[in-house]
Amino acid sequence: MKSILEVKNLSFGYEKNKKVLNDVNLSIEDGSITAILGKNGCGKSTLLDCIIGYNEYDEGQVIVDNADIKGFSPKELSRKIAYISQNTTINLDYTVLEFILFGRTCHLAFGSAPKEKDYKIAKENAEKLGITHLLSKDINKISGGERQLAFIARALTQESKIIIMDEPTASLDYGNQLRLFEIIKELKEKGKTIVFTTHNPEHVKLLGCNVAIINDGEIIKKGAASKIITKEFLVEIYGEIVKRY
């Protein structure tokens, strides 16, 4: 299969002479699910912030659809990549429906309002996430888990080719985690490419997806989760405590 997303020789640091990512190379196949797995502080979120163009890196490239993302306008990049952050704090007052509709912005002409088709797409994704009963509520007056589902619905409403999720299960209860995994599998079947970070190897095994292991800012192993996620390897990454469980 062809690659839809490539990270080439990417290095990045928030401070001069102190790299968080060091010569990262990663190729993501079109229509695949890839988990970026690693312990807290290893560079997972930093890597995603580079892929979506938030972090301004000087070394390396991020290629989407055979083009460097630095050549895309924000609107063009939004049509390629939808992003779901760990941080679900919102400082403005919107209803849940209005918030989900923001996913349509990259498809609208400047200054134009969402049309009936856009509302239909937003409501269908809210239904898929089980949050239609929240659509008229203030986004800031629902629970953190419910807000996370609204963020996911917004990303689906964006209808981008690639969906990137940073610790998407962090605020979700067990039932909604399983619901999310089912949605991820459905999206793959529809040809979408999913990339998500996690520190939980059980999630990777449950999805049976591809995995890239990041440790101290470097990709140290990548391939099928079924071949990589062994107890011995987890001990190497997370320490001897893994042997007790």
VOBA-1610 file (N, C-alpha, C; in pm, whole numbers, padded with zeros to 5 digits, always signed):
BEGIN
Met+00083-00121+00000Met+00000+00000+00000Met+00086+00126+00000Lys+00033+00233-00056Lys+00110+00358-00061Lys+00101+00431+00073Ser+00201+00513+00098Ser+00202+00594+00219Ser+00125+00722+00195Ile+00042+00759+00293Ile-00030+00887+00284Ile+00036+00992+00371Leu+00112+00946+00472Leu+00178+01037+00566Leu+00318+00986+00594Glu+00417+01073+00575Glu+00555+01034+00601Glu+00625+01141+00687Val+00693+01094+00788Val+00779+01180+00870Val+00922+01142+00837Lys+00999+01240+00792Lys+01134+01212+00744Lys+01238+01290+00822Asn+01325+01218+00892Asn+01441+01277+00961Asn+01402+01398+01045Leu+01292+01386+01118Leu+01237+01498+01193Leu+01301+01509+01331Ser+01355+01627+01360Ser+01406+01657+01494Ser+01344+01788+01541Phe+01316+01794+01671Phe+01251+01914+01725Phe+01282+01927+01873Gly+01300+02052+01918Gly+01316+02079+02060Gly+01251+02212+02095Tyr+01195+02221+02214Tyr+01134+02346+02259Tyr+01241+02446+02302Glu+01358+02394+02341Glu+01471+02477+02379Glu+01590+02448+02288Lys+01671+02548+02267Lys+01787+02531+02180Lys+01881+02427+02239Asn+01932+02340+02152Asn+02028+02235+02191Asn+01969+02132+02288Lys+01835+02121+02291Lys+01771+02021+02377Lys+01656+01960+02298Lys+01683+01849+02231Lys+01585+01789+02141Lys+01487+01700+02216Val+01360+01716+02180Val+01256+01626+02230Val+01236+01511+02132Leu+01250+01541+02003Leu+01246+01439+01898Leu+01379+01438+01827Asn+01427+01319+01797Asn+01560+01306+01740Asn+01558+01215+01617Asp+01562+01276+01498Asp+01571+01204+01371Asp+01462+01097+01358Val+01338+01140+01372Val+01223+01048+01365Val+01187+01021+01220Asn+01170+00893+01188Asn+01123+00851+01056Asn+01004+00758+01075Leu+00895+00789+01005Leu+00774+00710+01019Leu+00692+00720+00892Ser+00648+00606+00842Ser+00565+00602+00722Ser+00431+00539+00757Ile+00322+00609+00727Ile+00187+00564+00759Ile+00115+00527+00630Glu+00067+00405+00622Glu-00001+00359+00502Glu-00141+00417+00491Asp-00181+00445+00369Asp-00316+00495+00342Asp-00419+00390+00388Gly-00520+00435+00461Gly-00625+00344+00505Gly-00587+00251+00618Ser-00489+00292+00699Ser-00443+00206+00808Ser-00473+00271+00943Ile-00458+00190+01049Ile-00464+00240+01187Ile-00325+00222+01246Thr-00269+00330+01298Thr-00135+00324+01359Thr-00139+00387+01496Ala-00094+00313+01595Ala-00081+00365+01731Ala+00063+00405+01756Ile+00083+00521+01816Ile+00216+00562+01861Ile+00218+00540+02011Leu+00296+00442+02052Leu+00294+00395+02190Leu+00422+00434+02263Gly+00407+00475+02386Gly+00525+00507+02467Gly+00484+00560+02603Lys+00578+00562+02693Lys+00548+00609+02828Lys+00533+00761+02829Asn+00482+00814+02940Asn+00463+00958+02953Asn+00594+01033+02933Gly+00588+01142+02856Gly+00706+01226+02837Gly+00803+01178+02732Cys+00765+01078+02653Cys+00860+01022+02556Cys+00862+01101+02425Gly+00763+01191+02403Gly+00761+01270+02280Gly+00643+01244+02188Lys+00545+01165+02235Lys+00430+01131+02149Lys+00352+01254+02106Ser+00310+01335+02202Ser+00229+01453+02170Ser+00309+01555+02089Thr+00436+01567+02120Thr+00523+01658+02045Thr+00529+01619+01899Leu+00538+01488+01873Leu+00540+01439+01735Leu+00411+01474+01663Leu+00297+01454+01728Leu+00169+01489+01665Leu+00162+01638+01635Asp+00211+01721+01728Asp+00208+01866+01707Asp+00295+01908+01588Cys+00396+01830+01559Cys+00478+01856+01439Cys+00402+01813+01313Ile+00336+01699+01321Ile+00263+01647+01205Ile+00150+01741+01163Ile+00084+01805+01261Ile-00027+01895+01227Ile+00019+02038+01201Gly+00150+02060+01207Gly+00203+02192+01176Gly+00203+02291+01290Tyr+00171+02244+01411Tyr+00167+02334+01527Tyr+00308+02367+01574Asn+00394+02267+01581Asn+00534+02290+01618Asn+00614+02326+01494Glu+00689+02434+01500Glu+00771+02476+01387Glu+00909+02412+01397Tyr+00928+02307+01322Tyr+01055+02232+01324Tyr+01146+02283+01212Asp+01276+02274+01236Asp+01374+02317+01136Asp+01442+02200+01066Glu+01437+02083+01130Glu+01505+01966+01074Glu+01404+01860+01035Gly+01407+01820+00907Gly+01320+01713+00862Gly+01196+01763+00789Gln+01109+01669+00754Gln+00989+01699+00676Gln+00871+01616+00725Val+00752+01671+00704Val+00629+01595+00717Val+00558+01603+00582Ile+00537+01487+00521Ile+00480+01478+00388Ile+00340+01417+00396Val+00241+01484+00338Val+00105+01433+00331Val+00062+01434+00184Asp+00016+01320+00135Asp-00023+01310-00007Asp+00089+01359-00099Asn+00212+01319-00066Asn+00329+01349-00149Asn+00366+01497-00153Ala+00317+01576-00057Ala+00350+01718-00052Ala+00389+01758+00090Asp+00487+01845+00103Asp+00532+01894+00233Asp+00420+01980+00295Ile+00387+01954+00421Ile+00277+02028+00484Ile+00306+02177+00494Lys+00433+02215+00488Lys+00465+02357+00497Lys+00417+02436+00375Gly+00379+02363+00270Gly+00325+02429+00151Gly+00174+02443+00152Phe+00108+02386+00255Phe-00038+02393+00264Phe-00081+02516+00342Ser-00192+02575+00303Ser-00256+02676+00386Ser-00324+02603+00501Pro-00358+02674+00611Pro-00428+02607+00722Pro-00557+02537+00677Lys-00630+02599+00585Lys-00754+02540+00536Lys-00727+02413+00456Glu-00625+02417+00373Glu-00588+02299+00294Glu-00544+02184+00384Leu-00465+02217+00487Leu-00418+02114+00578Leu-00534+02054+00657Ser-00633+02138+00691Ser-00751+02089+00764Ser-00832+01991+00680Arg-00830+02007+00550Arg-00900+01911+00464Arg-00826+01778+00459Lys-00697+01784+00487Lys-00615+01661+00486Lys-00616+01592+00622Ile-00605+01672+00730Ile-00587+01615+00864Ile-00687+01676+00962Ala-00757+01590+01033Ala-00839+01632+01147Ala-00764+01592+01274Tyr-00767+01678+01374Tyr-00687+01655+01495Tyr-00774+01663+01619Ile-00755+01568+01707Ile-00824+01566+01836Ile-00720+01575+01946Ser-00722+01684+02020Ser-00623+01710+02124Ser-00661+01640+02254Gln-00561+01623+02341Gln-00586+01579+02479Gln-00663+01685+02556Asn-00635+01810+02525Asn-00692+01923+02599Asn-00831+01958+02544Thr-00934+01936+02623Thr-01070+01965+02577Thr-01127+02092+02642Thr-01039+02178+02693Thr-01085+02304+02752Thr-01127+02401+02642Ile-01242+02464+02658Ile-01293+02561+02561Ile-01329+02688+02636Asn-01281+02802+02588Asn-01303+02927+02660Asn-01417+03011+02604Leu-01488+02959+02505Leu-01599+03033+02445Leu-01728+02954+02463Asp-01840+03025+02461Asp-01969+02961+02483Asp-02033+02922+02349Tyr-02040+02792+02327Tyr-02108+02738+02209Tyr-02194+02621+02254Thr-02298+02595+02177Thr-02370+02470+02200Thr-02284+02357+02144Val-02314+02236+02184Val-02241+02120+02133Val-02256+02110+01982Leu-02376+02136+01931Leu-02396+02131+01785Leu-02312+02236+01714Glu-02310+02359+01766Glu-02228+02464+01703Glu-02081+02424+01702Phe-02037+02362+01811Phe-01897+02321+01820Phe-01865+02212+01717Ile-01952+02113+01705Ile-01929+02006+01607Ile-01927+02062+01465Leu-02013+02162+01440Leu-02021+02223+01307Leu-01891+02293+01265Phe-01808+02330+01362Phe-01679+02390+01327Phe-01597+02297+01238Gly-01625+02167+01245Gly-01555+02072+01158Gly-01581+02097+01010Arg-01688+02168+00978Arg-01720+02195+00837Arg-01651+02320+00783Thr-01584+02396+00870Thr-01526+02525+00830Thr-01434+02514+00709Cys-01354+02409+00705Cys-01256+02396+00596Cys-01323+02367+00462His-01453+02336+00463His-01526+02309+00339His-01613+02426+00296Leu-01619+02531+00377Leu-01705+02645+00348Leu-01627+02761+00289Ala-01693+02835+00201Ala-01632+02958+00148Ala-01621+03060+00261Phe-01524+03151+00248Phe-01500+03251+00351Phe-01628+03330+00380Gly-01665+03334+00509Gly-01780+03413+00551Gly-01915+03346+00533Ser-01917+03228+00473Ser-02046+03163+00449Ser-02088+03079+00570Ala-02217+03061+00586Ala-02271+02986+00699Ala-02291+02839+00659Pro-02290+02750+00758Pro-02317+02608+00729Pro-02454+02590+00664Lys-02462+02496+00570Lys-02588+02469+00502Lys-02652+02342+00560Glu-02767+02308+00506Glu-02842+02192+00556Glu-02757+02066+00553Lys-02679+02049+00446Lys-02591+01932+00433Lys-02492+01927+00550Asp-02436+02043+00588Asp-02338+02048+00696Asp-02402+02010+00830Tyr-02524+02059+00853Tyr-02596+02023+00976Tyr-02623+01872+00979Lys-02658+01817+00865Lys-02688+01674+00856Lys-02565+01591+00892Ile-02450+01628+00839Ile-02326+01556+00868Ile-02292+01565+01016Ala-02306+01685+01074Ala-02275+01706+01216Ala-02366+01622+01305Lys-02495+01620+01272Lys-02591+01546+01355Lys-02571+01395+01341Glu-02535+01350+01222Glu-02509+01207+01202Glu-02389+01161+01286Asn-02286+01245+01294Asn-02169+01208+01373Asn-02197+01216+01523Ala-02282+01311+01563Ala-02323+01316+01703Ala-02399+01189+01740Glu-02483+01142+01648Glu-02558+01018+01673Glu-02463+00899+01683Lys-02363+00897+01598Lys-02265+00788+01600Lys-02193+00781+01734Leu-02170+00898+01795Leu-02101+00905+01924Leu-02198+00897+02042Gly-02327+00890+02014Gly-02425+00880+02121Gly-02445+01008+02200Ile-02432+01124+02135Ile-02442+01251+02209Ile-02548+01344+02151Thr-02646+01290+02080Thr-02751+01377+02023Thr-02830+01449+02132His-02839+01388+02250His-02913+01452+02360His-02839+01573+02417Leu-02714+01592+02374Leu-02633+01704+02425Leu-02627+01822+02328Leu-02682+01807+02209Leu-02658+01905+02103Leu-02697+02048+02138Ser-02800+02066+02218Ser-02843+02203+02252Ser-02777+02255+02379Lys-02693+02173+02443Lys-02631+02214+02569Lys-02504+02294+02546Asp-02468+02376+02645Asp-02344+02453+02643Asp-02227+02355+02650Ile-02132+02367+02558Ile-02017+02276+02552Ile-01936+02279+02682Asn-01944+02391+02755Asn-01868+02403+02881Asn-01944+02348+03001Lys-02069+02306+02980Lys-02149+02259+03092Lys-02184+02111+03081Ile-02098+02039+03012Ile-02110+01893+03006Ile-01983+01834+03065Ser-01981+01704+03088Ser-01865+01642+03152Ser-01745+01638+03059Gly-01628+01614+03116Gly-01506+01605+03034Gly-01513+01493+02932Gly-01571+01379+02972Gly-01586+01268+02878Gly-01682+01300+02766Glu-01792+01367+02799Glu-01888+01407+02696Glu-01825+01508+02600Arg-01745+01599+02655Arg-01677+01698+02571Arg-01577+01629+02478Gln-01509+01526+02527Gln-01416+01451+02442Gln-01491+01387+02325Leu-01610+01335+02349Leu-01690+01278+02242Leu-01730+01385+02141Ala-01758+01507+02190Ala-01790+01618+02099Ala-01670+01653+02011Phe-01551+01650+02068Phe-01429+01675+01989Phe-01413+01569+01881Ile-01441+01444+01915Ile-01430+01337+01817Ile-01534+01355+01707Ala-01657+01391+01746Ala-01762+01416+01647Ala-01723+01530+01553Arg-01661+01634+01609Arg-01616+01747+01525Arg-01512+01701+01423Ala-01418+01616+01467Ala-01315+01566+01377Ala-01376+01480+01265Leu-01474+01397+01298Leu-01540+01316+01196Leu-01616+01405+01098Thr-01674+01513+01148Thr-01751+01606+01066Thr-01660+01680+00968Gln-01534+01690+01001Gln-01436+01757+00915Gln-01414+01678+00785Glu-01439+01547+00789Glu-01426+01460+00672Glu-01288+01467+00606Ser-01186+01472+00690Ser-01048+01472+00639Ser-01003+01329+00609Lys-00900+01317+00528Lys-00850+01184+00490Lys-00778+01117+00607Ile-00714+01200+00692Ile-00636+01148+00804Ile-00696+01203+00933Ile-00712+01118+01032Ile-00760+01161+01163Ile-00653+01127+01266Ile-00607+01231+01336Ile-00501+01215+01435Ile-00558+01244+01573Met-00535+01151+01666Met-00592+01161+01800Met-00481+01150+01904Asp-00477+01245+01994Asp-00378+01243+02102Asp-00445+01190+02229Glu-00410+01069+02268Glu-00468+01004+02387Glu-00621+01016+02386Pro-00687+00965+02282Pro-00831+00990+02267Pro-00919+00926+02373Thr-00867+00828+02446Thr-00950+00761+02548Thr-00931+00820+02687Ala-00849+00924+02699Ala-00808+00974+02831Ala-00925+01010+02921Ser-01032+01068+02866Ser-01144+01113+02949Ser-01267+01023+02937Leu-01253+00913+02863Leu-01369+00829+02834Leu-01381+00713+02932Asp-01506+00679+02967Asp-01527+00559+03048Asp-01509+00436+02960Tyr-01512+00319+03021Tyr-01480+00195+02950Tyr-01574+00172+02831Gly-01704+00195+02852Gly-01800+00174+02744Gly-01774+00264+02625Asn-01744+00393+02652Asn-01716+00486+02542Asn-01580+00460+02477Gln-01485+00405+02552Gln-01360+00363+02490Gln-01386+00256+02386Leu-01469+00156+02421Leu-01502+00050+02326Leu-01578+00105+02207Arg-01669+00201+02232Arg-01743+00266+02123Arg-01646+00334+02027Leu-01547+00405+02084Leu-01447+00472+02001Leu-01368+00373+01917Phe-01328+00260+01976Phe-01253+00160+01900Phe-01335+00106+01783Glu-01465+00088+01804Glu-01552+00042+01696Glu-01558+00147+01585Ile-01565+00275+01623Ile-01568+00382+01524Ile-01437+00387+01446Ile-01325+00370+01516Ile-01195+00368+01448Ile-01189+00257+01345Lys-01239+00140+01379Lys-01240+00028+01285Lys-01330+00058+01165Glu-01446+00120+01190Glu-01537+00156+01082Glu-01473+00258+00987Leu-01401+00354+01046Leu-01335+00456+00964Leu-01229+00394+00874Lys-01156+00299+00928Lys-01057+00228+00847Lys-01124+00157+00729Glu-01237+00093+00756Glu-01310+00022+00649Glu-01356+00119+00540Lys-01378+00245+00579Lys-01421+00347+00481Lys-01303+00415+00413Gly-01181+00368+00441Gly-01062+00421+00374Gly-00991+00533+00446Lys-01036+00568+00567Lys-00968+00673+00643Lys-00839+00618+00704Thr-00747+00709+00731Thr-00621+00675+00797Thr-00625+00731+00939Ile-00602+00646+01037Ile-00610+00686+01177Ile-00473+00674+01242Val-00431+00779+01309Val-00308+00777+01390Val-00345+00825+01529Phe-00310+00749+01632Phe-00341+00793+01768Phe-00227+00757+01862Thr-00213+00838+01965Thr-00113+00809+02067Thr-00179+00742+02186Thr-00103+00661+02254Thr-00150+00597+02375Thr-00031+00553+02459His-00054+00540+02589His+00047+00478+02675His-00002+00341+02721Asn-00116+00298+02666Asn-00176+00172+02708Asn-00163+00065+02599Pro-00073-00031+02614Pro-00055-00134+02511Pro-00178-00222+02492Glu-00266-00230+02593Glu-00387-00310+02579Glu-00478-00254+02469His-00481-00122+02456His-00561-00061+02351His-00507-00098+02213Val-00376-00102+02201Val-00313-00137+02074Val-00346-00281+02037Lys-00336-00370+02135Lys-00366-00511+02110Lys-00513-00531+02076Leu-00600-00456+02141Leu-00744-00467+02117Leu-00779-00430+01973Leu-00712-00329+01920Leu-00738-00285+01783Leu-00665-00370+01679Gly-00559-00438+01722Gly-00483-00520+01628Gly-00424-00439+01514Cys-00375-00321+01545Cys-00330-00227+01442Cys-00178-00227+01428Asn-00128-00136+01347Asn+00016-00112+01341Asn+00057-00030+01462Val+00185-00039+01497Val+00232+00036+01614Val+00373+00087+01588Ala+00397+00209+01637Ala+00533+00266+01637Ala+00567+00295+01782Ile+00676+00240+01830Ile+00717+00260+01969Ile+00814+00376+01975Ile+00780+00475+02057Ile+00869+00590+02074Ile+00924+00591+02215Asn+01054+00614+02225Asn+01121+00616+02355Asn+01230+00723+02352Asp+01223+00815+02447Asp+01322+00924+02454Asp+01337+00996+02320Gly+01223+01022+02255Gly+01224+01103+02133Gly+01265+01031+02007Glu+01276+00898+02012Glu+01315+00822+01894Glu+01220+00706+01870Ile+01190+00679+01743Ile+01113+00559+01709Ile+01208+00441+01716Ile+01184+00350+01809Ile+01278+00239+01827Ile+01229+00109+01765Lys+01100+00104+01732Lys+01047-00018+01671Lys+00912+00014+01608Lys+00881-00050+01496Lys+00751-00030+01431Lys+00713-00155+01353Gly+00582-00176+01342Gly+00531-00293+01271Gly+00395-00333+01324Ala+00355-00455+01298Ala+00226-00505+01344Ala+00229-00524+01495Ala+00123-00477+01563Ala+00117-00486+01709Ala+00130-00631+01756Ser+00072-00725+01682Ser+00074-00866+01722Ser+00215-00921+01731Lys+00307-00861+01657Lys+00445-00909+01657Lys+00533-00831+01755Ile+00496-00708+01784Ile+00583-00621+01863Ile+00546-00619+02012Ile+00415-00621+02042Ile+00371-00605+02181Ile+00385-00738+02255Thr+00504-00764+02303Thr+00531-00882+02386Thr+00563-00835+02527Lys+00549-00926+02623Lys+00577-00890+02761Lys+00723-00848+02778Glu+00811-00919+02709Glu+00954-00887+02719Glu+00982-00745+02670Phe+00915-00707+02561Phe+00937-00574+02508Phe+00878-00468+02598Leu+00763-00496+02657Leu+00701-00401+02748Leu+00787-00380+02873Val+00853-00483+02919Val+00946-00470+03032Val+01060-00377+02994Glu+01107-00391+02870Glu+01217-00306+02822Glu+01177-00159+02822Ile+01051-00130+02788Ile+01004+00008+02779Ile+00959+00063+02914Tyr+00877-00015+02986Tyr+00812+00036+03106Tyr+00877-00008+03237Gly+00970-00103+03230Gly+01041-00144+03350Gly+00994-00278+03408Glu+01063-00322+03511Glu+01041-00452+03571Glu+00902-00471+03631Ile+00834-00360+03662Ile+00701-00370+03725Ile+00603-00446+03634Val+00627-00445+03503Val+00539-00515+03407Val+00535-00665+03438Lys+00644-00718+03489Lys+00652-00863+03516Lys+00552-00907+03621Arg+00506-00815+03702Arg+00415-00852+03812Arg+00270-00867+03765Tyr+00242-00831+03639Tyr+00105-00831+03592Tyr+00089-00911+03464
//
